[in-house]
Each structure stands twice: as C-alpha cells, then as structure tokens.
C-alpha cells in the first residue's frame, strides 16, 4: 500500500474514534476535514471558517488530500478530546456553543473565541469579565417600528437591576424602553432579518410580546452582545432561583422557538374569512403568538397552550371549503375557551405544527404557567 493511501486509511480510522467522530466545533456527525495545526477533526462547513484563520489553523480533507507522515502522527497524538481539554477548559455556562444547524456567525465567533482569541484556556479571563460586567454597552443597527429602515441605537445591559435599555438618539439620556430580564429572549434570525448577523430580541411589555430586530456588521460585536445578554439572564435567574446551579438554568437563557412560520387563521365563529399570519410557538412560555408579518414589532394576539388534562388538544382536520382560505391542510387547536382553526399550505408544515403543539401539551405546567394562563384568559 502506498504511503499516501496508508495515511488516509489511518486518518479514516482515527475519525471513527469516540470524540473524533463528531465535528470539534459544531458536533456534526462524520467530519471529513481536519486542522493539522490544531489536531482536530471538523465538518466541511467549519473547515471553511478555519480557512479564514490561516495564522491559527490549516485544514485538509482526510479523504482527498495528501498527508505527510509527520502530520498524521500529530493527528494521532492530538484529536478532538485532547483539544477540547485545552481550548474549552473554562467555557462559562452562559457562552453559547453552536450546534450544526446554527447560523454561520455563531459558529464563526465560537471558533475564533476558542482558537484565535483563546478565551477559554484559562490564560486570560478578560473576555469573560466583559460579558459579565455590571454594564455592557453596544451600538447596533435597529429596525424602525413601522419602517424597514435600520437606524443606529445604543443598547445598555445592566446586571445591577437586570435590565436592557436602548436609546434611539445619540445624546439621549432617557431610554426608549427599559426591558426586564424576566421576559427577555434573544435568537439569531439572519434569514428573517435579511442580514447574516441579524438578531431578534423579544420581550413582554404591558402583557404583549414585542420584538426588536438588530444587527452589527462586525460578527464579534453582535455575538458578544448576545453572550452578554445570556450572562445577564443567568445572573437574574440565579438570583431568582438561589437553590439551583448554573447548569440547571442553561436551557432557559435564550430558548429557541419550537416552530414558526405562516398559517392562515379564522375568527372565533369560524365563519370569518381566513387571514394569513406569521406564527411563533415557544415551549418555555407555552404561547402561540401571531403577527401580521415576520418583522412585526408587536404581536396581534396570543394563545396559551396548557395540558390535555386541562382541556387542551390538537388534531388534524380535513380540508373544507373555508371562506377565503387558499390552503387546505387544517389544524384544530382546542382550548377551554374556544376552538382555533388554522390552515397550512403543505402537509409537511401541518405535520410539523401538530408535532410542536403536542410537545407543548405533553409538558407538565409549572406554577408560573398557571399564572400566565390566568393572565392571558383574563385579558380576553
């Protein structure tokens, strides 16, 4: 067997070993690239980010490229687990570690934080201090409430009173809004916002859910702001739940919605014309929110979703000659107060929505959920 073929076989055997069989940076299965300067196996997408860090990482395909003996020996000595022990030694609980399906800017900044800035090796705690500072300030581009135009706004996170303030004028001393950490969430939404670094901030104001859409051209700035939000949320939750540990609260920091997209809805008598609306379902607050469009600043309405034992259920309904409905894949959501009828464009969308609703319905309700349900029903 030729040396080149032998070396490729050794690498293919190495990548099957536990630890190496998942991408070192996003966890994607079956990585087929490797950084021969860091000693890690990575997926195709993450290898592209590594190529942008030539001073730190150099990559090759473990299947297609020629590997010298010395480089193969280096990969045998290192590997993903050994690298993790060095480059992820001190990752704070609040720092978001992206998965395979996350957007590019999160993966890019995670990789840069690990290998380029070496934020988690324990050598330098500067960045962790920045994220967890009592005050964290960032100037971002924010979408106007009614217009599509993005204008500069200053955002100020405070761990003193667990708030996020933002100012729409440079010299303003009075914030446009003061947002409590209790009901704040942040999720990257590049496709929805139309910018690779687009971030959606959601919060509750006067019992209604509202959205801010922001971005920054510099990926490090927007991801640092995102992680500072997570650090502030963690500090708030620790104060609220003193008996819990950081790791117990990690899933509550910035939860993703279970499902979002367009459906058509009708009114309470089910004789009203169907209207196309943008829906968002979150399992953390058990609410289905609907908006006129994906970039609406304020919800048009909300539906609380409890458990089956409390009178909530979801089912598929057959196509009907619905007034004004262009779509025919129906969903019936029954609550103690009324039946909601939604229409999806495709059967796959219908199936995904039903699965998401059932996931929420199957989750036990917390005391906070009961309070939210009572508030929502009282407000109708």
KEDREN-427875 format. One record per residue: x, y, z of N, C-alpha, C in turn; residue in three letters. Coordinates in steps of 0.05 Angstrom, whole numbers, plus 5000, padded with zeros to 4 digits. Example, Ala and Ser with C-alpha at 12.3 -4.5 7.8 and 13.67 -1.06 7.14 Angstrom:
REM residues 2
526448865156524649105156526449345156ALA 525749555142527349795143525850015157SER 
This chain:
REM residues 380
501749765000500050005000501750255000UNK 501250444983502750694981502450845007UNK 504551005013504551165037502151345039UNK 501351475017499051655017496551515024UNK 496051275012493651125018493651025047UNK 496050945056496150855084495551075104UNK 496551315099496051535116493051615116UNK 491851615093488951675091487351465107UNK 488151215105486751005120487051045150UNK 489451125159489851175188488051405197UNK 487751615181486051835188483151755188UNK 482351585169479551495168478951315192UNK 480851175202480551015227480451205251UNK 482151405251482151595274479451735277UNK 478251815254475851975255473451805265UNK 473751545266471651375276471651345307UNK 473851435319474151405348472351605363UNK 471351515386469651695402471051965407UNK 469552185404470752455406471452565379UNK 472752405362473452485335471252455315UNK 469252295322467052225303464952455301UNK 465252665316463552895314465353145310UNK 464353335294465853575289466653705316UNK 469153785318470153905343468854175350UNK 467554295330466554565334463554585334UNK 462154415319459154435318457754175324UNK 459353965327458153705334456853555311UNK 457253645286456253505263457453225261UNK 455953025253457052745252458852715228UNK 460652525230462352435208464052665195UNK 465652805210467253015199469352895180UNK 469853025157471852915138473953115131UNK 474353315149476553505146478053515173UNK 480453615172481953635197483853875196UNK 484153995220486154215222488754075232UNK 490754085214493253955221495154125238UNK 494254365245495854535264494554525291UNK 491954475293490654455319490154165328UNK 490153985308489753705315486853625319UNK 484953765305482153705308480853625282UNK 478753455284477253375261474653545260UNK 474153655236471853835234470253775209UNK 467753875208466053835185466754035162UNK 465553995139466154165116465554465122UNK 463254515134462554795139464454925159UNK 465254795180467054915199469954935187UNK 470554755169473254765156473455025141UNK 471255125129471255375115471955605133UNK 470955605158471555805178474455795186UNK 475455545189478355515196480155625175UNK 479255605149480955715128481256025130UNK 479356155144479556445148481456515171UNK 482656315184484456365206487156235200UNK 488456315178490956185169493256205189UNK 493156405206495356425226494956225249UNK 492556115251491955935273491455645264UNK 490055625242489155355233489555315203UNK 490555085196490755005168489354725165UNK 487654705144485954465142486554315116UNK 485854055118486053875095483653675096UNK 482953575073480953355072482353095080UNK 481052945097482352695105481952475084UNK 480352535064479852335043481252405017UNK 481352665010482352744984485152854983UNK 486052965005488653105005490952915012UNK 493352985004495752835012496652915040UNK 497252715056498152765084500952655088UNK 502752825097505452735104505352575130UNK 507252405134507452235158507352395183UNK 508852615184509052785208506352895216UNK 504752975196502153085202500252875213UNK 500452635202498752415211499452345240UNK 502052335246502952285273501952495293UNK 501852745283500852965300497852925306UNK 496352845286493552795290493052555309UNK 494852355308494652135326495152215355UNK 496952405358497652495385495452675397UNK 494152825379492153025388489352905387UNK 487653015370484952925369483053115383UNK 480453085379478453265389478353285420UNK 478553055433478353055462480653205475UNK 483053155464485453295475485253595470UNK 484253675446483953965440481854095458UNK 479753945463477554045479478554105507UNK 480253935518481353975545483054225547UNK 484054315524485754565524483954805517UNK 482654795494481255035483478455075495UNK 477354875508474754915521474954855551UNK 477254915562477754855591475955015609UNK 475455265602473955445620471655595606UNK 470055445591467755575578465555645598UNK 464855895601462755965620460055855611UNK 458355795630455755675624454155845605UNK 454356105608452756285591453656305562UNK 456156235556457256265529455956065510UNK 454656155489453155985471455055815454UNK 454755545456456255365440454555255417UNK 455155345392453355285370453354995362UNK 451054915351450654645340450654655310UNK 450354425297450554405268448654595254UNK 446154625264444154785249444255085255UNK 446055165273446255455279447355615256UNK 446955875257447856055235450856085235UNK 451856185213454756205209456156385229UNK 454956615236456356805253456756685281UNK 454956515291455356385317457656185316UNK 457756035294459955835291462655985288UNK 462656195271465056345266466256455291UNK 464556585308465556715332466256505354UNK 464956275354465656065372468455955365UNK 468955915340471555815331473756025336UNK 473156275330475156485335475656525365UNK 473556505381473856535410475656305421UNK 475256065410476855835420479755845412UNK 480255875387482955835376484456085371UNK 483156295362484456545356484856725381UNK 482656765395482856935419483456775445UNK 483256515443483856325465482456415491UNK 479856465488478256565511477856365533UNK 478056105527477255905547479455725556UNK 481955805552484255645560484955695589UNK 483955905601484655975628486956165630UNK 488156235607490456415607489556705611UNK 487156775601486257045601483257065607UNK 482457195628479557205635478357475627UNK 479757625611478857895603476057875590UNK 475757705570473157695556470857615574UNK 471357415592469257335609468357555628UNK 470257725636469657955652467958155637UNK 468558185611467058365593464158275591UNK 463758025585460957915582459357955608UNK 460657915631459257915656459458175671UNK 460358385657460658645670457958755680UNK 458058925700455559045711454159195689UNK 455659325671454459475649455859385623UNK 454259325603455359245577453959415556UNK 455459565540454359745520455059665492UNK 453059695474453559625446451859815429UNK 453059915407451560075387450959895363UNK 448359865358447459675337445559825318UNK 445059695295443059795276440459665283UNK 438359825289435759715297433559795276UNK 431959605269429759655251427659845264UNK 426660035248424560205258421960055262UNK 420360155281417860015288415959985264UNK 415660195248413860195226415260165199UNK 417760255197419260265172421160025169UNK 422159985145424059775141426959875145UNK 427260135151429860255154431160185181UNK 433760125180435260075205436860325212UNK 436560405238437960645248439660565272UNK 441760715277443560665299442060705326UNK 442460515344441360545371443460435391UNK 443460545414445260465435443860285455UNK 444960055461443859865479445559835504UNK 444359835528445759825553444659605570UNK 446259395574445459175592446459235620UNK 444759185640445559225668445058985685UNK 447258895699446858685719446258795746UNK 446159065748445359185773442359155778UNK 440859215757437859185760436658995740UNK 438358845726437558635708435658745686UNK 436658945672435059065651436759105625UNK 435259145603436459225578435059485570UNK 436659705568435659965559436660015531UNK 434960155515436060245489435260525484UNK 437060665470436760955464436960995434UNK 434961135423434961165394436361425385UNK 437061605404438561835397441161835412UNK 443261925398446061905409446362055435UNK 445162295437445462455461443262425481UNK 441462235477439162205494439862085521UNK 438762195542439262085569436861915578UNK 434661935563432261785570431861555550UNK 431861305560431661075542428961055529UNK 428960945504426460895490424760685505UNK 426260485516424860275531426860165552UNK 425660065574427159925595425959645596UNK 427559445588426559165586427659005609UNK 425858865623426558695646427558425636UNK 429658325649430758065641428857835645UNK 426757875661424857665667423657545641UNK 422957725623421457635599423057695573UNK 425657705575427257775551428457515539UNK 428557515513429757295498431257405474UNK 433257265464434657355440435457115424UNK 434857125398435456905379436457015353UNK 438556895342439456985315437456905294UNK 436857095276434857045255435857185229UNK 438157085218439257215194437457215170UNK 436056995165434256985142431857175145UNK 430657175168428357345173429057635171UNK 431357715183432157995184433558085158UNK 434557895143435857955118438758055121UNK 440057965143442858035148444157795162UNK 446557725154447957495165448257515195UNK 448357755206448757795235446157895249UNK 443857825237441357925248440557785274UNK 439757945294438957835320436157945327UNK 434457765335431757845344431657835375UNK 430858065387430458085416427458095421UNK 426457915438423657905444423257965474UNK 421058095481420558155509417558205512UNK 416758235537413958285543413658565555UNK 411758715544411258985553408159025555UNK 407259075579404359115583402758865573UNK 403758635581402458375574402458305545UNK 404058455528404158385500407058335492UNK 407458145475410158075465410958265443UNK 413458365446414558545426417258455416UNK 418058545393420558465380422258705372UNK 424858675376426758865365428558705345UNK 429158815323430858685303433358855299UNK 435658735305438158885304440358725290UNK 442458865282444858735271447258915275UNK 449658805271452158955270453858825249UNK 455258985233456958885212459158705223UNK 460058755247462258605259461058375275UNK 461658125266460557895280461357875309UNK 463757955316464557945344462858125361UNK 462158365351460558555367457758435373UNK 456458325352453658225356453657975373UNK 455557795370455657545385456457605414UNK 458257805418458957885445456557995460UNK 454958165446452558275457450558045464UNK 450357855446448557625451449457465476UNK 452057415479453057275502452857435528UNK 453057705525452657875548449757865558UNK 447857845539445057815546444757545561UNK 446057335552445857075565447057085593UNK 449257235596450557265622448757415641UNK 447457625631445557775648443157615655UNK 442057465636439857285642440557085663UNK 442956965661443856765680443956885708UNK 445157125710445357265736442557315748UNK 440657395731437957435740436657175750UNK 436956965734435756705742436956585767UNK 439556625771440856535795439856675820UNK 439356935817438257085839435357005845UNK 433856945824431056855827430856575838UNK 432856405831432856125839435456055853UNK 435856155878438356115892439155835898UNK 437255645897437855365903438855215879UNK 438555335855439355195830442255275823UNK 443555095807446255145798446055255769UNK 448355375760448455495734447555295712UNK 448555055713448054865692445054795690UNK 443654815713440754755713439154975699UNK 440355205695438855435683439655485654UNK 441655345645442755395618440655395596UNK 438755205597436755185576434755405576UNK 434755575598432755795600433956055590UNK 436456065583437756325577436656455552UNK 436856325530435756435505434456205489UNK 432156105497431055865484430055925455UNK 430455735438429455755411426455695411UNK 425055815392422155745389422055465377UNK 419855325384419455055374418855055344UNK 417355255336416455255308415555545301UNK 416155635277414955885268414555875238UNK 412656035229412056045200409256145195UNK 408556155170405856245162403756035165UNK 401456105175398955955174396756145168UNK 394456045160392056205158390256155182UNK 388956365192387256335215384556465210UNK 382456365223379856495222379056595249UNK 376756715251375856835277374456635294UNK 373356725317372156545337369656395327UNK 368156515309365756375299366456175276UNK 368856195266369856035244368256085218UNK 366856315217365456395193366956645181UNK 368856755196370356985186372256885164UNK 373057065146374956995125377656925138UNK 379056735125381756665135383756875127UNK 385556925145387657125140390457005145UNK 392257065128395056955131396457115153UNK 397656955172399057085194401656925199UNK 403657065212406156945219405956855248UNK 406456595253406056475280408756395291UNK 408956415318411356325332410456175357UNK 411455935361410755765384413255715401UNK 413055785426415355745445414455565467UNK 416155365473415355175494415855285522UNK 417755485525418355595551416055735563UNK 414555905547412256045559409655935550UNK 409755715534407355575526405355755510UNK 406455945494404756125480405156095450UNK 402856115435402856135407402256425401UNK 404256565389403856855382403456875353UNK 401857075345401557125316401857425310UNK 403057465286403757725276402757755248UNK 402457995238401658035210403857955191UNK 406358015199408757935183411057865201UNK 413057725191415257635207416757855222UNK 416858095211418358315223416558515238UNK 414158425246412458605262413758645290UNK 413358895300414558965326412758855349UNK 410158835345408358755366406458535357UNK 405958345375404158125369401358225363UNK 399858085346397058145342395257985361UNK 396357775372394757605391396457385401UNK 395457255422396857025435394956815444UNK 395756565443394156345452395856185472UNK 394956155497396355985516395655695510UNK 397655525513397255235508397955075533UNK 395854975546396254815571396554515565UNK 395654355584395954065581393253935574UNK 393353685566390953545558388953525581UNK 390053485605388253455629386853725635UNK 387753945624386554205629384854295605UNK 384254105586382454165565383754265539UNK 386354205535387654295510388254055493UNK 387854075467388453855449388853965421UNK 390153805404390653885376390153645358UNK 389053705335388553485316388553585287UNK 388953405269388753465240385853475232UNK 385153665216382453675205382453655175UNK 380353545164380253505135379753775121UNK 380553775096380154025080377254095079UNK 376654355081373854445079373754685060UNK 371554745051371154985033371055235051UNK 373455305061373555525081373555795067UNK 372055975078371756245066374456395066UNK 375456445042377856605039380456445043UNK 380256185049382656025054383755925027UNK 386355975023387655874998389055605004UNK 389355545030390755295038388755095049UNK 389554835049387554635055388554415075UNK 390854465088391754265108391154375135UNK 388954285147387854415170388854305197UNK 388754475217389454405245387254525263UNK 386354355282384454445302385954455329UNK 386054685342387154715368384954785387UNK 384354605406382154645425383254735452UNK 382154955462382755055489380155065505UNK 380355115531377855125547375955345538UNK 376955545524375255775516374155755488UNK 375655625470374755615442376355425426UNK 375455375402376955215382378255405362UNK 380855365357382255525337382555345312UNK 382155455289382555305264384655455248UNK 386755305240388955405224389155245198UNK 390155375178390655235152393555265144UNK 394855045137397655045127397654995097UNK 399855095085400055065056400754785047UNK 402454655063403454385056402954185079UNK 402653935072402253725092404553705112UNK 407053755102409353745119409253955141UNK 408454205132408054425152405954345172UNK 403754235163401554155181402653955201UNK 404153755192405253545210407153665230UNK 408853855221410753975239409454145261UNK 407354285253405854455273404454275293UNK 403154065284401753885302403753755322UNK 406053675312408053555329409053755350UNK 409454005342410354215360408154275382UNK 405654295373403454335392403354105413UNK 403553865403403453625421405753625441UNK 408053715432410353725450409753915474UNK 408554145468407954335489405754225507UNK 403654105495401353995511402353775529UNK 404353625521405253395537407053475561UNK 407953735561409653825583407953905607UNK 408753815631407253905656407454205659UNK 405354325670405354605675406654675702UNK 408054905702409255005727407355215740UNK 407955285765406255495777406255755761UNK 408555815748408756055731406956025707UNK 406755785696404955735673402055785681UNK 401255695704398455735713397856035715UNK 399856195725399556485728399256615700UNK 400956525681400956625654398256565640UNK 397256325645394656245633392456415644UNK 392456465670390356625682390456915672UNK 392857025669393157295659392157325630UNK 392857125614392157135586389057115582UNK 387956925598385056885596383457125607UNK 384657255628383357485640383357725621UNK 385457735604385857955586384057945562UNK 382657725558380957695534378157815539UNK 
